Amino acid sequence: NLADNNFTGPLPTSLAGNKNLIL
């Protein structure tokens, strides 16, 4: 999910979002 890949909230909404945040 493209939305999950973007850090737009206080916490990542998926593993993909979390990975994107870390990178």
C-alpha positions in Angstrom: 0.0 0.0 0.0 1.5 3.4 -1.0 -0.1 5.0 2.0 1.7 2.5 4.3 5.0 3.3 2.6 4.8 6.9 3.7 5.4 7.9 7.3 2.3 10.2 7.7 1.4 9.4 11.3 2.8 9.0 14.8 3.4 5.3 14.1 4.1 3.3 11.0 0.9 1.6 9.8 2.6 -1.5 8.4 6.0 -3.3 8.1 6.6 -1.5 4.8 5.9 1.9 6.5 8.2 1.0 9.4 11.0 -0.2 7.0 10.7 3.0 5.0 10.9 5.1 8.2 14.1 3.3 9.3 15.7 3.6 5.9 
